[in-house]
């Protein structure tokens, strides 16, 4: 097995690992956003909008990174097929 192939397999494994980590982070952010934007809260002045905005912005960054990783993983997997 040549060195380039080994390096690409390492990149693929690293990208998959990072994807799983970010996917878990996205799921946690979604749960946090749901908790902050509780639809059953009767007093809307108690809703922590700033906290929700920060979490949504972070979620957007994570989703963009996930999209990039997904593309990278697909290209690397195509190389090995």
Backbone as CSV, one residue per row, in Angstrom:
resi,resn,N_x,N_y,N_z,CA_x,CA_y,CA_z,C_x,C_y,C_z
1,UNK,0.857,-1.175,0.000,0.000,0.000,0.000,0.903,1.237,0.000
2,UNK,0.590,2.158,-0.898,1.463,3.324,-0.982,1.139,4.352,0.100
3,UNK,2.071,5.257,0.320,1.971,6.232,1.409,0.801,7.189,1.212
4,UNK,0.507,7.556,-0.043,-0.608,8.472,-0.313,-1.936,7.831,0.092
5,UNK,-2.093,6.580,-0.215,-3.326,5.858,0.128,-3.501,5.780,1.646
6,UNK,-2.426,5.547,2.351,-2.469,5.478,3.812,-2.857,6.842,4.389
7,UNK,-2.285,7.901,3.838,-2.608,9.248,4.302,-4.085,9.569,4.062
8,UNK,-4.594,9.181,2.906,-5.995,9.446,2.586,-6.931,8.653,3.497
9,UNK,-6.542,7.424,3.824,-7.354,6.633,4.761,-7.361,7.287,6.137
10,UNK,-6.236,7.857,6.526,-6.162,8.578,7.792,-7.054,9.812,7.780
11,UNK,-7.043,10.537,6.664,-7.901,11.710,6.527,-9.371,11.318,6.581
12,UNK,-9.707,10.217,5.951,-11.084,9.739,5.946,-11.525,9.377,7.367
13,UNK,-10.699,8.664,8.087,-11.028,8.275,9.463,-11.180,9.514,10.347
14,UNK,-10.291,10.482,10.163,-10.353,11.714,10.951,-11.619,12.504,10.623
15,UNK,-11.964,12.594,9.345,-13.165,13.324,8.931,-14.422,12.661,9.479
16,UNK,-14.473,11.336,9.456,-15.632,10.612,9.996,-15.759,10.823,11.497
17,UNK,-14.647,10.804,12.189,-14.654,11.013,13.633,-15.134,12.429,13.961
18,UNK,-14.613,13.400,13.254,-15.020,14.791,13.485,-16.497,14.987,13.139
19,UNK,-16.966,14.323,12.082,-18.366,14.408,11.686,-19.268,13.896,12.810
20,UNK,-18.905,12.759,13.386,-19.711,12.187,14.480,-19.746,13.132,15.674
21,UNK,-18.595,13.718,15.987,-18.519,14.652,17.114,-19.404,15.872,16.859
22,UNK,-19.309,16.446,15.665,-20.102,17.630,15.333,-21.595,17.303,15.248
23,UNK,-21.922,16.116,14.777,-23.326,15.706,14.704,-23.923,15.624,16.111
24,UNK,-23.147,15.112,17.050,-23.585,15.050,18.444,-23.736,16.458,19.019
25,UNK,-22.796,17.333,18.682,-22.874,18.722,19.145,-24.119,19.412,18.584
26,UNK,-24.431,19.156,17.318,-25.623,19.745,16.697,-26.882,19.262,17.407
27,UNK,-26.945,17.990,17.716,-28.110,17.446,18.416,-28.270,18.097,19.792
28,UNK,-27.168,18.296,20.489,-27.216,18.938,21.803,-27.680,20.388,21.682
29,UNK,-27.203,21.086,20.664,-27.619,22.472,20.455,-29.114,22.560,20.151
30,UNK,-29.603,21.626,19.376,-31.036,21.607,19.062,-31.855,21.420,20.334
31,UNK,-31.414,20.511,21.190,-32.120,20.303,22.466,-32.074,21.566,23.330
32,UNK,-30.927,22.219,23.358,-30.789,23.449,24.135,-31.711,24.538,23.600
33,UNK,-31.746,24.686,22.293,-32.600,25.708,21.671,-34.069,25.426,21.986
34,UNK,-34.459,24.182,21.890,-35.849,23.812,22.217,-36.181,24.139,23.668
35,UNK,-35.234,23.877,24.552,-35.470,24.146,25.972,-35.583,25.650,26.227
36,UNK,-34.741,26.428,25.577,-34.752,27.877,25.765,-36.017,28.488,25.174
37,UNK,-36.424,28.002,24.024,-37.620,28.523,23.358,-38.836,27.669,23.710
38,UNK,-39.027,27.466,24.971,-40.118,26.648,25.476,-41.466,27.227,25.034
39,UNK,-42.210,26.525,24.187,-43.489,27.060,23.704,-44.580,27.085,24.775
40,UNK,-44.327,26.437,25.882,-45.322,26.385,26.941,-45.108,27.461,28.014
41,UNK,-44.070,28.269,27.812,-43.801,29.366,28.747,-44.881,30.424,28.575
42,UNK,-45.598,30.678,29.623,-46.696,31.643,29.552,-46.204,33.081,29.569
43,UNK,-45.094,33.322,30.251,-44.541,34.668,30.332,-43.397,34.783,29.329
44,UNK,-43.678,35.353,28.171,-42.666,35.428,27.110,-41.479,36.298,27.482
45,UNK,-41.617,37.130,28.489,-40.470,37.944,28.907,-39.402,37.103,29.598
46,UNK,-39.732,35.877,29.963,-38.772,34.978,30.611,-37.946,34.177,29.595
47,UNK,-38.308,34.262,28.331,-37.574,33.519,27.302,-36.211,34.171,27.091
48,UNK,-35.177,33.371,27.162,-33.807,33.859,27.016,-33.440,33.922,25.525
49,UNK,-33.908,34.968,24.870,-33.730,35.103,23.426,-32.251,35.184,23.051
50,UNK,-31.471,35.911,23.833,-30.042,36.047,23.517,-29.339,34.690,23.536
51,UNK,-29.693,33.888,24.522,-29.109,32.544,24.622,-29.513,31.700,23.413
52,UNK,-30.749,31.834,22.980,-31.221,31.091,21.812,-30.487,31.544,20.549
53,UNK,-30.295,32.847,20.402,-29.605,33.376,19.220,-28.165,32.868,19.156
54,UNK,-27.478,32.904,20.287,-26.096,32.401,20.330,-26.061,30.925,19.942
55,UNK,-26.989,30.154,20.480,-27.036,28.720,20.179,-27.384,28.463,18.720
56,UNK,-28.285,29.240,18.173,-28.664,29.076,16.766,-27.495,29.437,15.859
57,UNK,-26.779,30.496,16.188,-25.606,30.868,15.385,-24.540,29.773,15.434
58,UNK,-24.332,29.205,16.620,-23.375,28.108,16.757,-23.850,26.894,15.963
59,UNK,-25.147,26.608,16.021,-25.713,25.490,15.262,-25.506,25.701,13.763
60,UNK,-25.689,26.918,13.309,-25.485,27.220,11.893,-24.036,26.948,11.487
61,UNK,-23.085,27.349,12.323,-21.664,27.088,12.046,-21.384,25.589,11.999
62,UNK,-21.952,24.859,12.953,-21.737,23.413,13.014,-22.322,22.731,11.782
63,UNK,-23.518,23.143,11.370,-24.166,22.531,10.195,-23.346,22.813,8.935
64,UNK,-22.820,24.022,8.800,-21.985,24.333,7.639,-20.735,23.466,7.617
65,UNK,-20.123,23.276,8.783,-18.943,22.425,8.863,-19.296,20.971,8.557
66,UNK,-20.467,20.522,9.026,-20.920,19.164,8.720,-21.100,18.965,7.218
67,UNK,-21.655,19.964,6.544,-21.841,19.865,5.088,-20.502,19.711,4.381
68,UNK,-19.516,20.507,4.802,-18.183,20.407,4.205,-17.550,19.050,4.452
69,UNK,-17.688,18.560,5.677,-17.131,17.250,6.000,-17.823,16.136,5.238
70,UNK,-19.127,16.270,5.068,-19.872,15.250,4.331,-19.363,15.147,2.896
71,UNK,-19.139,16.293,2.282,-18.605,16.324,0.919,-17.210,15.702,0.872
72,UNK,-16.370,16.069,1.843,-15.008,15.528,1.891,-15.036,14.017,2.061
73,UNK,-15.896,13.529,2.953,-16.002,12.088,3.197,-16.457,11.366,1.939
74,UNK,-17.443,11.923,1.254,-17.934,11.294,0.018,-16.825,11.213,-1.039
75,UNK,-16.058,12.282,-1.189,-14.976,12.281,-2.181,-13.898,11.272,-1.824
76,UNK,-13.561,11.206,-0.545,-12.536,10.246,-0.129,-13.039,8.811,-0.292
77,UNK,-14.303,8.572,0.033,-14.851,7.219,-0.137,-14.909,6.829,-1.607
78,UNK,-15.228,7.787,-2.476,-15.234,7.510,-3.917,-13.844,7.096,-4.396
79,UNK,-12.831,7.700,-3.838,-11.445,7.371,-4.212,-11.133,5.907,-3.914
80,UNK,-11.687,5.390,-2.807,-11.401,4.023,-2.411,-12.327,2.982,-3.053
81,UNK,-13.374,3.428,-3.721,-14.279,2.481,-4.388,-13.764,2.045,-5.725
